[in-house]
Amino acid sequence: MPSDLEARFRALSHRAPVEPERSVDDDVSSMADLLERAGFYHGQIVQTIVIPARDARFLEPTTPLSAQTKRIADSLGGQLYTHQALVYDHVQLGTNVVLATPTASGKTLAFVLPTLERLLRDPQATALFLYPTKALAYDQLERLQELDRSLGGSLRPAVYDGDTPTSERAKIRANARIIISNPHGLHLYLGWHASWESFLANLNVVVIDEAHHYVGSLGASFGGLLWRLQRLTAHYGARPVLIAASGTIANPQEHLETLTGLPFVVVDQSGASQSARTILFWDCTRDPKTPPSTQAAYLTRHLVRMRRSVVVFSNTRAQAEYVAMAGSDRSHRILPYRSGYSPEMRRRVEHELRSGAIRGVSATSALELGVDIGSLDTVVLNGYPGSISSLWQRLGRAGRTNLDALGIVMVGGDPISRSLLANASELLERSPEHAIAASDDTDILTRHLLLAAAELPLSEESVTDGPGARAALADLLGRDLLTRDGVHYRSTRQRPHLSTPFMEREASYEIHFQGTRDHRTVERISIRQALREAHKGAVFLHFGTPFRVQRVDTEHRQIFCIPETDGHHTQPTLFRSLSQGRTLERLEPHPLLAMERIEALVVEQVTGYKEFDHQSRQVAKRKVASPVISSPAEAVVITCVDPIYLGIEPEEFFAALHALEHALTKVLPLLTNGGTSDLASLTLRNGDEPSIVIYYLTKSHPSAMITKVMEHLGEALHLAERMITECSCANGCAFCVLDPRCDDEVIDKDAAISLSGSLQKLLHHPGPPTRGSDD
């Protein structure tokens, strides 16, 4: 049992942790005092951590800078941080390098400077910068254009994406030596690689920013894209060096080597200075009458009134919109920032925050990536974001210009939040999570093989990804999408890129906002989001304004809203079921215990909703007719038999298993880094052999998550048992074995403790295990 996981569950009861003695300086104490004197404060600050400032460490590169790049370095401070110098040396030697240092450590200069050096030494050389979003691409363009002007304008950096005018594209391909794009665009452009021949033949550097973003199915598709790019550059005689910049993850080198199939060196020790950082832990359960998001809105408004520049992060779109609406007043605006807004709306928010026109933004993870949003001194987290990596990524948005930074982590009553409150100082020592790309996603592999064969004839020797690739190749041949010509495979379709998206996009609804004086852009949201957030009667928040859904046209996928004037909000009631498919893998660690990894289909429907007033009092409960949607999933089915042998009475067995199921779903995010949004579970009554089913929606999570559940079931059972045992409730509560989403009250806390202990013994003393799979 790893000690770090053990430590996180030393105090998982729902009793409030004892306040530690604080050791903070006068400035921090005064800030805490100001918060504690606020009218909405009810003793919520329970932990304070102070991270002292850190001086910068500098290093002279082994490979000398040219006069031009030295002039750039001098204009930006003169000396390079240790990590910047190391990256520079690796790149000049032609070594692929991944830089994994914290937010605001100067990563941009670390990959821009060596790129410029290589381009200046070779007048024909070109570079490709890949960013996950258009916003980041245009943000980088401004910096590169400024640097290019200082170098005489010979590099001509340009963004090439779906917004680039058709009339400008040929000119950019012919003249730009630095092209900035995104994976979705590059995926399409490789189908016309002949028109990119000059650029690809001279491609010297490929920069991959925010590399930690490419996980799960997105990571698999990005890896396929890079493989296709490498085939084409080799065809045209180029061998670019790859520079990747990543957020803080546990396995940067392994992750990049998985994505690219190439060797990398890692630079992960930052030499940048760091301003002092104070982190306050805010326990929302100490004010049970005020919902956590309302507390976040009050706190954000108070901080803005104190003239602090604040970003508050929420874990859902609805929460982000609500905090913006409830936290604003006539004198102080808090603007929302999330996916779904037009690029113009997002740029407007970024500009107003940079210029100081506003001091507060309420955001989702859309602002977690590296868009430069100016001088922030405060970050509020409205809930634990699901991983240590994401937590530091968000907290790192403050203090980017050597301002002393304040971070406030607001948490509620779930077990992970209680663990954070009980062991807050552990955040300074915990390793971040691993980034996992879904390299076993056969559908994605099949798509990229088809596109690669359309770009260049595909030799059998180049298909080196093992049985999965061979099966994909056979599938394409069987569907007549490929034809074999001697030792090569060729696509039977010309440029299938036009009908093959980089990532499968879920169909979407258009939301039309009516009855407003200002013209509001139509918003697009996925079917799943529409089902949950914009069913008939729902209150949908858009740019801080509530709208009531009046009509849903399912045939044309359009939703029509009018302004909501009562300040109410709604919460859907969901029905969810799961049907099991074929078995992918089976483990039998003991004759009394079996685990199967299976394909599954999740069916979901909104059956009604609850309506609340501005004080979060329920004022209505209504039924609603909503369409059913289904999603593919992968699941692990845990079946144990013979309850008498396990020490459980047969009539108590289902209740014990059901309670343990709920406890396991509370602890599994700590082991899998899968978060909780797409994690779900249920207990099936299969006669005398009931089973636990735990599943992840595969659109967001690779099957590696389910594999981790199987591999670490013993650890999960141990953590679940500790959590249940240390909870002070008598018969079970939401902090241990109850789940508010579940209507079945057949739960037995004591029996769950006994069952967990028995299952751990089976895993520690297994019978002869068997392993197999059904295709």
N, C-alpha and C positions, 0 to 999 in steps of 0.2 A: 504493500500500500504506500504510494508516494507520500512523503511527509508534507509536501505543499498542499495536496488535496486534503489530507487529514486536517491540516491547520485551518482550512477554510470552513470546517464544520465543527469547530470547538464549541460554538454557541449558536446552534440553529434553532433554539426555542424562540417563540415570539415575544418573550419578555425583553424589554428594552435593555440594551447593554449599559453597563456602568460607565459613566463619563470618565475618561482618563484625565490625569493632570495635564494641563496645557503648558507648553513651553514655547511661547511665541513672542515676537518683538512687539514694541509699542504700536507700530503701524497696524499690524495684524489685529492686535487686541482692540484697537479703536474701530476697525472695520467690523469685527464681530460684535462689538458693543452697539454700533449703529444698527446692525441687523436685528439684534436682540431687543432694541427699543421700538421696533416697528410694531404697529398695531396688530398685525396678523401673526406675530411670533408667539409660539407656544412651546418653547424649549426644544425646537427641532434640531439645533446644532449639537451633535453628540460626539463628534470627533474632529480634531484639527491636526493636519499634517503640514509641516513647513519644509519645503525643499530649498536649501540654501542656494544662493547664486553660485555659478561656476565660471572660473576664468577661462579664457580661450587658450588653446594650444596650437602653435603654428609649426609649419614644417616647410622647408625649401625642397621643391621637387628635384629628384635626381636628374631627370631630363630637363635641361634649361628651357625656359619660356623664350619664345621669339620676342623681338622688340615690340611687335604689335600686340601680342597677347599679354606681354608684361605691362604694356600701357593700360590695357583693360583692367588687369588685376590691380594696378596702382590706383586707378580711378575708383575702384571699389574697396579700397582699404589697404592695398599694398602687399599684405601677407596672405598666404593661403592657410586655411585650417589644415590640421593633419590629415583629415579624411579627404579633403579636396586635393591635396598634394599627392596622396596615394592613388586616387582615381586617375589623376593626370598621368602619373608614371605608368600605370597599367595600360591605359589606352594608347599611349605613345609606343608601347612595346607590342601593341596589337593583341592584347589580352582582353577577353570579355570580362566585364566586371559588374557586380551588382552592389549598389550603395544602399545600405539599410541603416539609416540614422534617423533620429527623431525629427518631428515637425520643426520647422524654423531653424534648421542646422546649415542652411546654405547648399542644399542639394542641387538647385538649379545651376548655380555657378560651377558646381563640381562636374556636371556633365557638359555644360556649354563650353567651358574654357578649353578642355582637351579636344572637343569637336572642332572649335574654331582653329585650333593649332593645326590639326590634320588637314583642314580645308585650305588653310593659308600656305601650307607646305606643298600641296598638290593643287595647282590652279584648275584642274579638271574634276577634282573630287566633289562628291555630293553627299548630303546627309538627309536622313529621314527621321523625323521626330513623331512618335506615336503617343497620343493622349487618349484616355478613355472617353472624354467628352469634348464637344465642340467648344464649350466655355473655357476649358483649360487650354485648348489649342489657340484661341484668340488672345487669351491672357498672355501666353508665351510669345505670340507674334509681336506684340508691342515691345517686349524686352529685346527680342532678337533684331528688330528693325532699328532700335536705338543703338545697339552694339554695331550693327552693320554700317550705320552712318559714320560712326567713329572710325571704322576701318576703311572708309572710302566707298562704300556701297557696292562692293563686288560680289557679295554673297546673295543678295536679293531674296531674302526669306519670304515665303508666302504660305498661306493656308490653302489647302486643296481638299474640299469636301463637298457635300451636297449643296451648300449655299454659294459655292464659287460660280460666278457667271460663266456660261458656256463660252462666251467670247474671250474670256481670259485664260481658259484652261490650257490651250496649246502653247500660249506664251509662257505660262508658268512652267510647264513641262520642259520647255526648251531653254529657259533662262535661269530659273531659280536653282540655286545650289543647296538651299535648305528648304525642304518641303515639310509642312506640318499637317498631319492628318489624324484620322481615327481608325480603329479596326474595321468598323462598318464600311467606311469608304474604301479603304485599301482592299478589302475583301472583293469588292466589285471591280476596282481598277485593274487588278491583276489579270482579269479576263481580256484586257486590251493592252497587254504588256509590250507589244511591239511599238506602240506609240510612246512608251516609257523607256525605250531601249537605251538612249543616251544617259538618262538619269540612272538606270539600274546598272549599266555597264561601269559607271564610275562611282557607284555607291560605296562609300568609305566608312560611314558610321550610321548605325541605327540606334536611336535613343528610345527606350521604353520607360515612360514615366508612370508612376503609381502602379508598379508591377504587382503589388499585393492585391490589387483590385481584381485580378484575373484568377478567380477560383471557381470551383464547381464546374458547371456546364460552360460558363463563359470562359473559364480557363482552358477547357478542352478545345473550344472553338478558336481561341486565340493561339494556342499551340499549333493547331492545324494551319492557321494563317501564316505563322512564322515559318513553318516547314515549307509551305508553298513559296514564300518570299525567298527562302534560301535556295530552293531549286532554280528559281529564275535568275537570281544574282549569279549563281554558279554557271548557269547557261550562258550568261553574258560576260563571264570572266571576272566577276568581282567577288571579293570575300570581305564584307564589312565587319568591323569590330562592333560588338553589342555592348551598350551601356544601359543598365537598368537602374532605376531609382525606386526604392520600395519604402513603404511605411514599416514600422517595427513589427516584424513577424519572427517566429522562432526558427524558420528554415529558409532564409532567403536564397542561399546557394542551391539547395535541393530544389526549391520551387522553380528557379529560373532554368536549371538544367532539365527539369521535367518539361517545362514549356517549350524549350528550344532544342533539346537533344544535344546541346553543346556544353563544353566545360566552362565554368565561371570561377573567378575568385571573388571573395566577399570582403567588403570594407564596411564594418559595422561599429567602429568606435569613433564617436563624434568628437571633433576638436573645437566645436563652436562654443562660444560663451553662452551661458544660460542665466536669465534673470531669476530672481527669487520667485518661488511659486508657492502659494498657500492653497491648500485644498481643504474645504469644509465639507463634512458629511452631514446631510440634512435628512432627518428621519420623519417622513411624512405621516407615519402612523401616530405621532404624538399629537396630531390635530385630526382626530378621526372624523370630525364633522365637515372638514374641508377636503375635497378630492385633491389628489396629488397635482394634477394639471392646473387646478385653480391656485394651489399654493405656488406653483412655478410661475404663473402669470403675475400674482401679487409680488413675488420676490423680484421678478424681472422688472416690473414697473418701478419698484422701490430703488433698484440699482440704477436704472436710467435716470430717475430723479436725482440720484446722488452724482450724476454726470459721469457715470462709468459707461464705457462702450461694451455692449453685451451681446453675445450670441447664446441663445438657449436652444439646446438640441432636444428634440423629442423623437420617440421611436416609431411614431406613425404620422401619417399626413394629417389625420383629423386632430391629433393632439397639437401638432405644430400650428395649425390654423386656429385652434381654440386659444392657445396661449397668446398668439398675436392679437386676437380679438379682445380677450378678457384683460390683457395687460396694457392695452392702449387707453389713453384718455385724450382730452382735447388738447393738452399741451405736449404730450409725449407719444409719438407713434412707434409702435413695434410692428415691423413688416414681416409677413411670412415668406419663406423661401423653401421651395420643394420641387420635386419633379412634377411634370404636368403643366407647369407654366411655360409660356413662350420664352424664347431666348431674350426678347426685348424686355420682358418683365423681370427676368433674373438680372440682366445687366443693369436695369434701373435700380434694383435693390442694392447690388454691389456698389454702384456709383454713389448712391446716397449714403451708404455706410462709410465708404472711403472719404467722402467729402465732409463728413460730419453733419450732414443734413438730418440724419437719424442716428440714434445711439443704440437701438435695439433691433435685433433680427431673431425671429423664431423659425428654426430650420429643422429639416430632417437630415438624413445622412447625405443628401445632395450637396451640402456645404462641407462635408467631411473631407473631400478631396482638396487638392492644393490650390484653389483659386485664391489669389491675393485679395484680401478684403480689408487691408489697412491695419491700423493700430488698434487692436483689441486688448483690453486689460482684464476682461471677465468672461468666463464661460460657465453656463449653467447646464447641467445634464438633468433633464426631466425623465429620470429612470436610468437604470443601468443598461448600457447599449448592447449587452450580450457577449462581449469579449473584452479582455484586457487590452488587446491591440486597438480596438475601436475606442475604448475609453481614453487611452493616451493620445490617439489621433485627434479626438475632439478637444481634450483639455489643452493640447498643444497649439490650438488656434489662438490662444491668448498669450501675450508676452513675446510676440514675434519680432518686436523692434526694441528689445531690451527694457520693456516696461515690466515692472513687478506685476505678476499675474495672479489672479484670483480664480480658483475653480470651485464650484459648488456642485456636489454630487447628491442629487435628491433621489432617495430610494423609498420603496414602500414595504409591504409585508411579505413578499415572496421570499423563499428560503435563500436564494442567492443574494438578495439585498440584505437580509439579516446577517449573512455570512460576511459581507463586505463591511457592515457596521461593526461587527465583532472583531474583525481582523483588518482594519483599514490600513495599518502600517505595512501590511504584507504587499500592498500594491507597489511599494518601492522595490521589492525583491522578486516578485513573480515574473516568470518567463512568459512572454506573449505566446499566443496560440500558433499552431502550424497552418500554413496556407496549403490547401489541397485542391488540385485541379482534377476534374473528372476524366482522367485519361482513359477510363474504361467505357466511355459513352460511345457505343457502336454507331448510333445514328449520326453523331457529329463526325466521327471518323469516316463514315460512308460518304457524307456530303463533301468533305475535303478531298477524298480520293477522286471523286467524280470531277471536281473542279480542277484538280491538279492534272488529271488526264486530258482535260480540255485545254489546259494552258500549254502543256508539253507532253509528248508521248511518255507514258509511265512504264518504266521497266520493272520487272518482277523483283529484281534485286533491290530496288529503291523502297519496296514495301517491307520495312524492317520492324514493324511494330508488333510482331507476334501474331498469335492466332486470331486476335480481334480484327486485324487488318486483312488477314487472309479471308476471313469470313465475310468482311465487307466487300472485298474484291469479288468473291463468288456471288454475293447478292447482286452487285451491279451487273455482272455478266448474265445472271439469270433473268434480270429484268430488261436486258438488251440496252442498257445504258452505257455499257462498255463493249468494245469489240477487241479481240486479240489479233494482233498482226505480228506474227513471229514471236519475238521476245518482248514486245511492247503491247501496252493497252492504250486504246484511244477512245475518246468520248464519241458516242454516236450523235450527240447534240452539240450544236455550235453555241458557244458561250452560254452554258447553263447558269452562269452567274446572275443573269437577269431574273431568274425565277427561284434562286437559292439564296435566302437571306443569311447573313452572318450568324444571327441567332434567330430561332423560331420566335416570332412575335405573336403574342396572344391577341386575338381580335379585340377591338376596343369599341367603346361607346363615345359619342360626341355629347357633351353637356352644353346646352344653350341657356344663357342667363338673360331673362326677360324682365322688363319693368324697371330698368335702371336708367339713369340719365347719362352715365358714361358708357361708352362702347366697350364691352368686355369680350375678350377673345374667347372663341369656343375652346373648351378644354377637352382633351381626350384622356380617358382612363380605361384600364383593362376591364374585361368582363368580370373578373373576380372582384376588383375594387368597386365596380358599379353595383354588383350584387350586394355587397356589404355596406356601401356608403351612400348609394344614390338610388335605392329602391323607392317606390312611390310612398310619399309621406315622410321620407328621411329629410333631415336638415343637413345640407351639404355646404361646407365652408370653402369659399374661394376668395383668396387674397384678403383674408380677415373679415369677410362679409358673409353672414349666413343666408342661405337660400333654401326654400322649401321645394322639394321635388313634387311637381304637379302631375307630370305624365311621363311614362316610360314607353317608348315605341321599340319593342323588342325586334320587330321585323327589320326596321331600318337602323337599329342600334342608335337611337337618339333619346336624350333625356332633356326635359324642359323644366326650368326652375323659375321661381319668382322670389323676391326678397322676403326673408323671414323677419318679422318685426317684434316678436315677443321675446327674443333672446333665448329660445329653447334649443336643446340639442337632443339627438336620438342615439339609441344603441340597438343594433339588430339582435334578433334571436336566431341562432343558426341550428339547422339540422345537418348532421354529417354522418355518413356511413362509409364502409369500406368493403369492397369485394376482393377476394383473394384470387391471384392468378397463378402462373406456373412457379415452381420451386427453382431457384437459381443455385442454392447451396444449402447443404444440411450438415449440422454438427450434432453429435450425440456424446457430450462429455461424460454422461453417466446413463446407465439404463433407465433411470427414472426422470431424466431431463433431456429434452431435445430443443434445438434451435434451428429455424429455417429462415433463410433470406429469400423473399418472394417478390414477385411483381404484384402490384395491386392497383386498384382504381378507386379514387376517393370521390364520392358524390356529395355535393353540398347545396343547401338551399336555405334562403332566408324565409322563415315562416312567420315572422312578426317583428315588432320593435317596441322598445320602451322609450317614452319621451320624458325629458327632465326639464325643469325650469332653470333660470340663471343661478339659483342657489343649489342646483343638483338634486332637487326634490322630484320624485317621480310624480308626474301629473297625468300620464295616460299609458295604456298598454293596448296595442292594436295588432291584429293579424294582417298579413299581407300575402298576396299571390305573387310569387317570384319564380323565375325560371330556374331549372336545375342545371348545374354545371358539374363537369367531371374532370379530374386531373389525374395523370399517372403518378404513381408513388412506388417507392420500394419500402419494404417492411421486414421486420424480424418478428417471427412468431415463436414465443417461448412457451413450451408445453411441459408441465410436470405432472406425473401420475402417482397414484397410490398415496393419498393424503395421510393414511394411517402410518405408513412408514416415515413420513415427514413430520409426524407428531401433531397433525392437524385433524380435527374431527371433520368427517366428510361434509356435514351440513355447514361448517364454517369455511370450507376450502375456497369457495367462490368469493366470499367476503374478504378473506385474507389476500387472495390474488388481486382483487380489485383495488384494495387499499395499497398494495405494493406497487401496482401499476401507476397510480397517481404519484407515489413517492419517487419512482424511477424517473418519470418525466420531469420532475423538479430538479433532479441532480444530473441528468444526462448532458445538459448543455455545458457543464463544467468539463466533461470528458471529450466531447465531440466538437466543440466550438461550432455547433450547428445553429446556435441561437434557439429561440422558442417559436418564432413566427410560423415555421412550417413543420414543427414537431408536434405530433399528436399521438394519441394512444387510445386503446379500448380493451376491455376484457370480454372475451367471448365465452358463452355458456355452451360448451361442446359436450353435453352429457356428463359423464364422469371425468372428463379430461378438459376442463376449462383452460384457456390459454390467454396470455398477454400478447397484444399486437402493438408494436411501436413502429411508427412510420414517418418518413420525410417525403415531402413532395419533391420529385426528382427534377423539376424545372429549376429549383433553387439550390439543391444539394446533391452532390454526387453519391453514388452507392457506397463510397468509402465511409460515409457517415454511418450507414447501417452496419458495415463491416466492423467499425469501431465499437458499436454497441455490442456486437457479438464477442469481440476480443476482450472488452473491458467490463463484461457483465459482472464479474466478481467484485471489481472496484465499485461499480454502481450500486450493487446490493449492499456493500459495506457502508457506503455513504448514506444510502437510503435508510438503513437500519439505525445509524447514528442520529440522523435527522428526526426519525420518528421517536426514538427513545428519549432524546433530549428535549422534545417538545413537551411543555408543561400541561397541555390540555388533557382532559380525562378520556374522551372517546374519539378523538380525531378532530382536526380543524383544517382550515385552508393553508396552514403553515406546514402540515405534514401529509395527511392522507386524503384530504378532501380536495375536490376540484370544482370550482363554481360553474364550470362549463358542463359538468356532468349531472344529469338528473337522477341517476340511480343512487339511492342512499344505502345500498347493501355494502357496508364497510365495517371492517373489524380491525381496529388499530393493534390490539395485543396479538391477534392471530397473524397480522402482517409482520410483526417483529419476529415471531417464532418462525414463520415461513422463510423470511430472509436469512435467518441464521442457518436453517436447514439447507437451503439452496447453496449457501456459501460452503458448507461442509461437502456437499456433493461435488462442487467445482474443485475443492482442494483435495478430495479423495476420489478421483473419477474411476469409473470402470473403463474397460477397453473402448476408446473412442472410435467412432466411424465417421467418415466424411465422404460426401458424394454430391453430385449435382444432376439435375434433369434438364435437358435442353429442349 
